[in-house]
């Protein structure tokens, strides 16, 4: 592990138009609302999660069911559904109003 002084700070971004990560496209901002949290630097971790879930589904010969308890922007949940062929994905995030990733 790098000492704290040597680490790069990753920042969240807002895609006012359309963002893309692997097989999914999404928007993080709708209308005049505040942007959702999304860190592009965490893509590799999401890649590994999708890979692990897909392998688990193949090993057990059934489509996995997923609870994404702190989904943030919901990109991981979208990728579980599209790339790991999850049969059910429940993405939970404490948000008031309508979620822009519908």
Protein Blocks (a to p, Z undefined) as FASTA:
>chain_A
ZZfklpccddddddfkbccehjbccdfbehjbccddddfklmmmmmmmmmmmmmmmmmno
pacddddfbnonommmmmmmmmnopabdcdddddehjdfkZZ
